[in-house]
Each structure stands twice: as C-alpha cells, then as structure tokens.
Amino acid sequence: MEGFEYRRDNHLILPYVPDKLDFREDVLLVVFNRLKQDGLYATVFHDNPAMSFNEFITFMSSRAVHLTFFCMIKDGIEELAGMCWLTDCVQAGNSIKRGNGSFVFFKDYQKPEYTQPLGKLALDYWFEKLGLTVVIGVTPANNRAAVIYAKRLGFKE
C-alpha cells in the first residue's frame, strides 16, 4: 500500500471494502478467531457476546459499518494488529456529522506504542476522509483499560 495517506512510520490503517479484494477473503474469519483466541470477543461485543460467526460477518460487511484494520509493518510485511469501526453515521443538520466508534487491539498490540498512533490514525481518517465532526463511543465503565485508552485519544465522558 505504498503512498497510502493513513500511514505514519510503521503504523498503517486499511479501510475494509467488502466488494474489493485488498484483503484475503478470509480476513473476517481470521479476525473473528483472533478475537475469540485472545479472549476479547465478549468484552468488545458486550451488547451481543453470543453473536455467531455469520452474524459477525453480516455486521462487519454491512454497508452501514465502516470497518478499518490496524496494521503494523514489520520487515515490509503488514501484520494485523486490530480494528476499529464506525456505525450509525448520520448528518445532523448542516454542520454536524456523527458516528459511533469502536476500537479493539489484539493482545500482542495492546501497548501504547501501538494503540496511540493507530488510534490517532483512525481518528484522522474518520474526521478528515469521512468528514465526521463528532465521534461517540460507548465504553462500559468496568472496562478500565478501554476507558483510559478513550481518554488518551481525547474522548470526553
């Protein structure tokens, strides 16, 4: 992805477009399995922790979801580090466009050296490319790490 505008150093975000094969066809299966393997699935999808693989694929492939993958580039190879997504993007009046944002990083990439630059890239993409003016996130209060991360990215309570 040489020249991709949402890359800084070895941090890269890649928007997922279901009709394009910029990714292996099984990328959502890989993500689903990794979330389960890392014990993150029920935490991330706290509103529907029993979501099946088919429901996950349907949700993430929906045109109403703007899915973006977090990648780290190591020795010229893109390694999947996590993902973020937007839902419920709406235009509210003439000047406000908002969406609900979510983030997840795989266990190997949950250090600030990965999460901060990748999260900032995602926010830049959402605000600059997608034209959002407001991003809303719902983070369960008992998910302390996610609450701290959201505050580091600049989200307010």
N, C-alpha and C positions, 0 to 999 in steps of 0.2 A: 504494500500500500504506500509506495513512495510518494511523497508530496501530500499526503492526507493532512488536511488542516487541523485535525484534532489529535495531533501527536506532539508531545513535548519530550525531548530526550528519548528514553526508552519506554515511555508511557504512551499508550495508544487506546483510543476508544473507536469501536467499529459499530455503526448502526446496523441493525439486522433488518433486512428487507426480505420477507418470505419468498417473493417471486424471483429473487436473484440468487445465484449460487456463489456468492462471495465466500460462503462458508460451506463446510461439508454438510451434506443433507442431514446427517445425524447430530448436528450440533446441539439441538434442543434435548435430545436423549442424553448426550454427554453432560449437559448442564444439570438436567433432572437427576441423573445418577450421582453426580458430584455433590449436589446439594444434600441428597439423602446420605451419601457416604460421609460427608463432613458433619452430619447432624444439624444442618442448618434449615432444612426444609420446613419443619413445623414452626420454627421461630420466624422465618421470613414470611411464610404464608399463614400467619397466626389466625387470620379470619377464615381460613379454609384448610387446615392442616391435613385433611384427608383427601385433598384434591388428587385425582388419579393422573396418571401419565397422559392419558388422552385429554383430560380437562386442562392440564398444564400446557400441552401443545396447542390446543384450541385457544387458550387465553393468550399465550405469548405470540401466536401467529396472527392474532386478530388485528385488523386494520386500526382498531381503536387503541392499540398498545404500541408505544414507541420504545422498542427494546434496543438496548445498546450493550455491547460486550466490552468489558475491560480486558485489556491485554498488556502484558509486559513483553518487551522484545529482549531476548537473551540470545546472544550469538547469532543474530539475524533471524531468529525464529520467534514467531508470535505465540506466547503462552497465555491461555485463557486464565484470567485472574478473578473473574466475577462478572456481574452485570448490573445494569440499572434499567429502569423502565418508567415511562410516564403513562398515566391513564387519565381519563376524564378531562381531556384538554378542551377548553371552551373559551370562546370570546365573550367577555363580559363588558358590554358597552363598546365604546370606540377605542379605549386606550388600555384595557386590561385583557390579557390572555393568560389563563392559568391552567395548571395541570397538577396532578397528584404524582409525586415522585417516590421511587423506592430504590434502594441500593442493597447489594449483597456482594461480599467478597469471600472467596473460598479460603479455607483455613490457612493455607500457605501464604496468603496475601493479605492478612489482616493487620499488618503492621502499618503505622502511619507513613512510612516511606513509600508505601504503595497506595494506601487508601486516600491520602490527602491529594496527591497530584492527579490521580484518576478521578476522584470526586470533583475536583475543580474543573477538569476537562469536561466532565459530563455536564456540569452546570453551565460552563461556557457554551457548550453545544446547545443545550436547551434554551438558553437566553439568546444567543447570537444567531444560530441557524434556524431553530424552530420558532423564534420570536416570542417566547414566553416572557411575561413581566412578573409573574408570581408562580412559585413552586410550593406546593403544600405537601407535607409529609405527615403520616400518622405513625408514630413510634410508640409502642407500648412502654409505659413508664418503667416496667420491670426489666426491660432490655437496656440495661445501663450502658453497655458499650455502644449501642446504636444511638442512644440519647447524646452521649458525649461526642460521637462522630458527627451527628447532625449539627450540634452547636459549633464544632470546629469548622464545619463548612459554612457557617453563617446563618443557619436556621434559627428562628426565634420560637420561644414557647408561646 
